[in-house]
Amino acid sequence: MTTLLVLNDPPYGTERSYNALRLAGSLSKAGTSVRVFLIGDAASCAKRGQKVPAGYYNLELMLRNIARNNGEIGVCGSCMDARGLGDDDIIDGTHRSSMDELTQWTVDADKVLVF
C-alpha cells in the first residue's frame, strides 16, 4: 500500500505540515510505503539547516526520519524557485520534483491525503 501526503502549508506558523509529517513518520515506521510532496509554502519544510527554539519541533529532522524509513520526498521545483531555494538548499533525502511526478505519484497511490 502506498500513501501520498501532499503538504501546502509553511513549515512553521501553523501545525498542518507538522501534523502531516507526524502521520507520514508513523506510517513509514509501520512499513507503509510513504511519499510526501511539498508544494507551495510547504517547499520551505525541506530547507537545510533549520534552527528552532529548544523543545520546539524541527521539520528538517522529521523529514530526515521519513527518508531514513524509505519514504520518498519530492519538493515542487517551481515552488523552490519562487522561494529562492536551490538544490543545495534542501535536505538530503529530498529531491527537486515536478507536477509530472506528483501526477504519477497520485495515479500510483492507494491513498492521497492533502494537508
One Martini backbone bead per residue (centre of mass of N, CA, C, O) as a GRO file, in nm:
protein
  115
    1MET     BB    1   0.097   0.036   0.022
    2THR     BB    2   0.028   0.377  -0.082
    3THR     BB    3   0.109   0.699   0.056
    4LEU     BB    4   0.001   1.031  -0.009
    5LEU     BB    5   0.142   1.348   0.084
    6VAL     BB    6   0.011   1.681   0.066
    7LEU     BB    7   0.181   1.986   0.110
    8ASN     BB    8   0.112   2.357   0.167
    9ASP     BB    9   0.230   2.455   0.424
   10PRO     BB   10   0.420   2.594   0.626
   11PRO     BB   11   0.645   2.497   0.865
   12TYR     BB   12   0.558   2.759   1.020
   13GLY     BB   13   0.250   2.882   1.208
   14THR     BB   14   0.147   2.602   1.163
   15GLU     BB   15   0.044   2.245   1.211
   16ARG     BB   16   0.000   2.093   0.942
   17SER     BB   17   0.284   1.988   0.861
   18TYR     BB   18   0.347   1.852   1.125
   19ASN     BB   19   0.108   1.649   1.120
   20ALA     BB   20   0.179   1.517   0.852
   21LEU     BB   21   0.467   1.420   0.945
   22ARG     BB   22   0.373   1.246   1.173
   23LEU     BB   23   0.215   1.050   0.996
   24ALA     BB   24   0.438   0.972   0.798
   25GLY     BB   25   0.627   0.856   1.013
   26SER     BB   26   0.436   0.638   1.118
   27LEU     BB   27   0.392   0.492   0.848
   28SER     BB   28   0.693   0.427   0.789
   29LYS     BB   29   0.729   0.249   1.052
   30ALA     BB   30   0.482   0.048   0.959
   31GLY     BB   31   0.558  -0.015   0.634
   32THR     BB   32   0.461   0.205   0.467
   33SER     BB   33   0.433   0.357   0.173
   34VAL     BB   34   0.590   0.682   0.141
   35ARG     BB   35   0.476   1.001   0.016
   36VAL     BB   36   0.610   1.337  -0.021
   37PHE     BB   37   0.461   1.657  -0.111
   38LEU     BB   38   0.602   1.979  -0.166
   39ILE     BB   39   0.397   2.271  -0.179
   40GLY     BB   40   0.455   2.573  -0.186
   41ASP     BB   41   0.526   2.662   0.133
   42ALA     BB   42   0.627   2.360   0.191
   43ALA     BB   43   0.910   2.375   0.060
   44SER     BB   44   1.045   2.492   0.331
   45CYS     BB   45   1.062   2.221   0.493
   46ALA     BB   46   1.345   2.140   0.324
   47LYS     BB   47   1.528   2.317   0.472
   48ARG     BB   48   1.840   2.362   0.546
   49GLY     BB   49   1.928   2.443   0.879
   50GLN     BB   50   1.730   2.433   1.106
   51LYS     BB   51   1.636   2.667   1.373
   52VAL     BB   52   1.507   2.596   1.690
   53PRO     BB   53   1.372   2.600   1.970
   54ALA     BB   54   1.378   2.455   2.248
   55GLY     BB   55   1.126   2.201   2.218
   56TYR     BB   56   1.086   2.228   1.918
   57TYR     BB   57   0.995   2.147   1.630
   58ASN     BB   58   1.164   1.967   1.344
   59LEU     BB   59   1.122   1.920   1.007
   60GLU     BB   60   1.394   1.819   0.917
   61LEU     BB   61   1.403   1.570   1.104
   62MET     BB   62   1.139   1.443   1.007
   63LEU     BB   63   1.225   1.402   0.712
   64ARG     BB   64   1.473   1.228   0.765
   65ASN     BB   65   1.314   0.992   0.894
   66ILE     BB   66   1.145   0.922   0.650
   67ALA     BB   67   1.383   0.862   0.461
   68ARG     BB   68   1.507   0.635   0.645
   69ASN     BB   69   1.211   0.480   0.594
   70ASN     BB   70   1.175   0.499   0.266
   71GLY     BB   71   1.086   0.769   0.198
   72GLU     BB   72   0.943   0.999  -0.030
   73ILE     BB   73   1.069   1.337  -0.130
   74GLY     BB   74   0.907   1.604  -0.281
   75VAL     BB   75   0.992   1.918  -0.447
   76CYS     BB   76   0.876   2.182  -0.585
   77GLY     BB   77   1.047   2.354  -0.822
   78SER     BB   78   0.881   2.616  -0.858
   79CYS     BB   79   0.865   2.673  -0.550
   80MET     BB   80   1.163   2.696  -0.503
   81ASP     BB   81   1.220   2.930  -0.696
   82ALA     BB   82   1.018   3.136  -0.561
   83ARG     BB   83   1.206   3.093  -0.274
   84GLY     BB   84   1.522   3.056  -0.336
   85LEU     BB   85   1.565   2.741  -0.385
   86GLY     BB   86   1.807   2.516  -0.406
   87ASP     BB   87   1.939   2.207  -0.420
   88ASP     BB   88   2.145   2.282  -0.172
   89ASP     BB   89   1.896   2.374   0.034
   90ILE     BB   90   1.818   2.082   0.059
   91ILE     BB   91   1.772   1.798   0.202
   92ASP     BB   92   1.850   1.502   0.257
   93GLY     BB   93   1.603   1.292   0.094
   94THR     BB   94   1.545   1.505  -0.116
   95HIS     BB   95   1.371   1.640  -0.417
   96ARG     BB   96   1.338   1.767  -0.708
   97SER     BB   97   1.030   1.837  -0.860
   98SER     BB   98   0.698   1.773  -1.012
   99MET     BB   99   0.393   1.756  -1.156
  100ASP     BB  100   0.448   1.488  -1.294
  101GLU     BB  101   0.520   1.332  -1.037
  102LEU     BB  102   0.260   1.388  -0.883
  103THR     BB  103   0.080   1.251  -1.084
  104GLN     BB  104   0.205   0.967  -1.059
  105TRP     BB  105   0.171   0.936  -0.753
  106THR     BB  106  -0.139   0.959  -0.761
  107VAL     BB  107  -0.196   0.716  -0.944
  108ASP     BB  108  -0.030   0.505  -0.750
  109ALA     BB  109  -0.204   0.558  -0.514
  110ASP     BB  110  -0.417   0.450  -0.256
  111LYS     BB  111  -0.354   0.720  -0.091
  112VAL     BB  112  -0.472   1.066  -0.044
  113LEU     BB  113  -0.328   1.338   0.140
  114VAL     BB  114  -0.433   1.671   0.237
  115PHE     BB  115  -0.259   1.972   0.395
   0.00000   0.00000   0.00000
